[in-house]
Amino acid sequence: MRNLFKITAIFTTIVMFILMIAGSLVTTTGSGLGCGNEWPLCNGQLIPEYAVATMIEYTHRLITAFAGLLVLAFSIWAWIRYRRNREVKILAIMSIAFIVIESLLGASAVIWPQSAEALALHFGLSLIAFTGVFLLSMFVIQKDRSDHFIKGAVTGKFKWLAWFTLLFTYCDIYLGAYVRHKGASLACTSFPACYGNTLIPKLSGTTGIHFAHRFAALVLFVLIIWIMVSAIKQYKETRRDIYYASIIAVALTIAQIFSGIFVVMSRLNVFATLSHSAFITALFATLSYICVQTLKGKRR
């Protein structure tokens, strides 16, 4: 039964990750209205006729429904299994609540036209839903091994650094989603210059939005490097969880930067765009894991 529970945790996380990519595919291919302005029906049908945009949007809806049921079942199972654990209860509520909220927001985006700001928020809420499931799964997987890698608490300074970086990351992710929905992805057409030999363009319109996202990504890279260096210096032996997670975070950040460059240089290649979404999803989840882990350990 224990192994089945862990398998369920991993499977639920994978399905939620696929949901994130499916949502990105809908946006990238402009398939948001592939089912028209109808929900839950698709072009007036329960099972619509084939068309590329329709199938992309319809598949996304099916994955969302399946993921919602799976998250509900997994969260309730975790709550029952660890009914006295506060962390599990918070993460279970978080997972269920945000997948419901993002689903409703997605439905409203189909029925009623939404602004770029609202559409960007949809990705942000989906990200929180995925992160809740990921963190709950990590708790399940590591529950019996926590004593092996948590041998002390972290300093207050490191804790503040981790949580500030997480908040900054979320803001940058929202800005990135806003860039996409605002049609500003190619406002800068080269790298590292914005266009031609212009490194810093006029900060107005879509160009300003795009450049702000680039600058925020640079700041984020510095923050995550800072986290990794601090973890290596202070917690290599006492907090192996944070030590390894910080290294993974840097690797994901580098991959995210290169995928972002690829998005621009390939002129919005679908693979590049989906990779960009995948890496930032994994990065945010990893940083969230680090933040949660900073709350654990004996007081120093």
C-alpha positions in Angstrom: 0.0 0.0 0.0 2.9 2.4 0.8 4.4 1.8 -2.6 1.1 2.3 -4.3 0.7 5.6 -2.5 4.1 6.8 -3.7 3.4 5.7 -7.2 0.1 7.7 -7.1 2.0 10.7 -5.8 4.5 10.5 -8.7 1.8 9.9 -11.3 -0.3 12.8 -10.1 2.7 15.1 -10.3 3.5 13.9 -13.9 -0.1 14.5 -15.0 -0.1 18.0 -13.5 3.2 18.7 -15.3 1.7 17.5 -18.6 -1.3 19.8 -17.9 1.1 22.7 -17.6 2.6 21.9 -20.9 -0.8 21.3 -22.5 -1.9 24.8 -21.4 1.2 26.3 -22.8 0.6 24.5 -26.1 -2.9 26.0 -26.3 -1.4 29.5 -25.9 1.5 29.0 -28.2 -0.7 27.7 -31.0 -3.4 30.2 -30.5 -5.9 27.5 -29.8 -7.7 29.1 -26.9 -10.9 29.4 -28.8 -10.6 26.0 -30.6 -13.9 25.1 -29.0 -15.5 28.4 -29.7 -16.9 30.5 -26.8 -18.5 27.4 -25.3 -17.8 25.5 -22.1 -18.1 22.6 -21.2 -19.3 21.8 -24.7 -16.9 22.2 -27.6 -18.4 23.9 -30.6 -21.8 22.7 -29.4 -20.7 19.1 -29.1 -19.6 16.8 -26.3 -17.1 15.2 -28.7 -16.2 17.8 -31.4 -15.3 17.2 -35.1 -11.6 17.1 -35.8 -9.6 20.4 -36.4 -6.1 21.0 -35.1 -7.0 24.0 -32.9 -10.1 22.2 -31.6 -8.2 19.0 -30.7 -5.5 21.0 -28.9 -8.1 22.9 -26.8 -10.3 19.8 -26.3 -7.4 17.6 -25.2 -6.4 20.3 -22.7 -9.9 20.2 -21.3 -9.8 16.5 -21.0 -6.4 16.5 -19.2 -7.7 19.2 -16.9 -10.7 17.2 -15.9 -8.6 14.0 -15.4 -6.0 16.0 -13.4 -8.6 17.5 -11.2 -10.1 14.2 -10.2 -6.6 12.7 -9.7 -5.5 15.7 -7.5 -8.7 15.4 -5.5 -8.2 11.7 -4.8 -4.5 12.0 -4.0 -5.0 15.0 -1.7 -7.8 13.2 0.2 -5.7 10.1 0.5 -2.7 12.1 1.8 -5.0 13.9 4.3 -6.3 10.6 5.6 -2.9 9.0 5.8 -1.3 11.9 7.5 -4.3 13.4 9.2 -2.2 14.8 12.1 0.4 16.5 9.8 -0.2 20.3 9.3 2.0 20.5 6.2 0.0 17.8 4.4 -3.3 19.5 5.2 -2.0 22.9 3.9 -0.6 21.4 0.7 -3.7 19.2 0.1 -6.0 22.3 0.4 -3.7 24.3 -1.7 -3.6 21.7 -4.5 -7.4 21.2 -4.6 -8.2 24.9 -4.3 -5.9 26.2 -7.0 -6.7 23.6 -9.6 -10.4 24.4 -9.1 -9.7 28.2 -9.3 -7.5 27.9 -12.4 -10.1 25.6 -14.1 -12.8 28.2 -13.5 -10.6 31.0 -14.7 -9.8 29.0 -17.8 -13.5 28.4 -18.5 -14.3 32.1 -18.0 -11.5 33.0 -20.5 -13.3 30.9 -23.1 -16.8 32.2 -22.4 -15.9 35.9 -21.9 -12.9 37.7 -23.6 -10.1 38.3 -21.1 -7.3 40.8 -20.9 -3.6 39.9 -21.2 -3.3 40.5 -17.4 -6.1 38.0 -16.6 -4.7 35.4 -19.1 -1.3 35.7 -17.5 -2.8 35.1 -14.1 -4.3 31.8 -15.4 -0.8 30.4 -15.9 0.3 31.7 -12.5 -2.6 29.9 -10.7 -1.9 26.7 -12.7 1.7 26.9 -11.5 0.6 27.2 -7.8 -1.7 24.2 -8.3 1.2 22.1 -9.8 3.6 23.2 -7.0 1.1 22.2 -4.3 0.9 18.7 -5.8 4.7 18.5 -6.3 5.4 19.5 -2.7 2.8 17.1 -1.4 4.4 14.3 -3.5 7.9 15.2 -2.2 6.6 15.0 1.4 5.3 11.5 0.7 8.4 10.3 -1.1 10.8 11.7 1.5 8.8 11.1 4.7 10.8 8.1 5.8 14.2 9.6 4.9 13.9 13.1 6.3 16.2 12.3 9.3 19.0 11.4 6.9 19.3 14.8 5.2 17.8 17.2 7.7 20.4 17.6 10.5 19.9 21.2 11.5 18.1 24.4 10.8 19.0 27.1 8.3 19.8 30.7 9.3 17.2 33.4 9.2 19.2 35.2 6.5 19.1 32.2 4.2 15.4 31.7 4.9 14.7 35.3 3.8 16.8 34.9 0.7 15.0 31.8 -0.3 11.5 33.2 0.2 12.3 36.5 -1.5 13.7 34.7 -4.5 10.6 32.6 -4.7 8.4 35.7 -4.7 10.6 37.4 -7.2 10.4 34.3 -9.4 6.7 34.3 -9.3 6.6 37.9 -10.4 9.0 37.2 -13.2 6.9 34.3 -14.3 3.8 36.4 -14.4 5.7 39.0 -16.4 6.8 36.3 -18.8 3.2 35.1 -19.3 2.1 38.7 -19.8 4.8 39.1 -22.5 3.4 36.2 -24.3 -0.3 37.2 -24.0 0.5 40.8 -24.9 2.2 39.7 -28.1 5.6 41.0 -27.0 7.6 37.9 -27.3 9.4 39.2 -30.4 9.5 42.9 -29.4 13.2 42.2 -29.1 14.4 40.2 -32.0 18.0 39.4 -31.0 20.2 38.5 -28.0 21.9 39.9 -26.0 21.0 43.1 -27.8 17.3 43.9 -28.1 17.6 44.5 -31.8 20.6 45.4 -34.0 23.3 46.8 -31.8 20.8 48.3 -29.3 21.5 46.7 -25.9 19.0 48.8 -24.0 16.0 49.9 -26.1 13.4 52.6 -25.4 11.5 51.3 -22.5 8.0 51.8 -23.8 5.2 49.7 -25.3 5.8 46.0 -25.9 9.6 46.5 -26.2 9.7 47.8 -22.6 7.7 44.9 -21.4 10.0 42.4 -23.1 13.1 44.1 -21.9 11.8 44.2 -18.3 11.3 40.4 -18.5 14.9 40.0 -19.6 16.3 42.2 -16.9 14.2 40.4 -14.3 15.6 37.1 -15.5 19.1 38.4 -15.0 18.4 39.4 -11.5 16.7 36.1 -10.8 19.8 34.3 -12.1 22.0 36.2 -9.6 19.6 35.4 -6.7 19.6 31.7 -7.5 23.4 31.6 -7.8 23.5 33.3 -4.4 21.3 30.6 -2.9 23.5 27.8 -4.4 26.7 29.4 -3.1 25.2 29.8 0.4 24.0 26.3 0.4 27.3 24.9 -0.7 29.2 26.9 2.0 26.8 26.3 4.9 24.6 23.3 4.3 26.5 20.7 2.2 26.6 18.3 5.2 23.8 19.3 7.4 21.1 20.0 4.8 21.6 17.8 1.9 18.0 18.5 0.8 18.6 22.2 0.3 22.2 21.6 -1.0 21.1 19.3 -3.9 17.9 21.4 -4.6 20.0 24.6 -5.0 22.2 22.9 -7.6 19.2 21.7 -9.5 17.7 25.2 -9.3 20.8 26.7 -11.0 20.8 24.0 -13.7 17.1 24.7 -14.4 17.8 28.5 -14.5 20.5 28.1 -17.1 18.3 25.8 -19.1 15.5 28.4 -18.8 17.7 31.2 -20.0 18.9 29.3 -23.1 15.3 28.2 -23.9 14.3 31.9 -23.7 17.0 32.8 -26.1 15.9 30.0 -28.4 12.3 31.3 -28.3 13.5 34.7 -29.7 16.1 33.4 -32.2 13.8 30.7 -33.5 10.9 33.2 -33.8 8.6 31.4 -31.4 9.4 27.8 -32.3 6.8 25.6 -30.6 9.4 23.3 -29.1 11.3 26.3 -27.7 8.2 27.8 -26.2 7.1 24.6 -24.6 10.6 24.0 -23.2 10.6 27.5 -21.8 7.3 26.8 -19.9 8.6 23.4 -18.8 11.8 24.7 -17.3 10.2 27.6 -15.5 7.6 25.2 -14.0 10.3 22.9 -12.7 12.3 25.8 -11.4 9.5 27.4 -9.5 8.6 24.0 -7.9 12.3 23.5 -6.9 12.5 26.9 -5.3 9.2 26.2 -3.5 10.7 23.0 -2.2 13.7 24.9 -0.9 11.5 27.4 0.8 9.4 24.8 2.5 12.5 22.9 3.7 13.9 26.1 5.3 11.0 25.8 7.8 12.2 22.4 9.0 15.0 21.3 11.3 16.1 21.9 14.8 16.5 25.4 16.0 20.0 26.7 16.0 
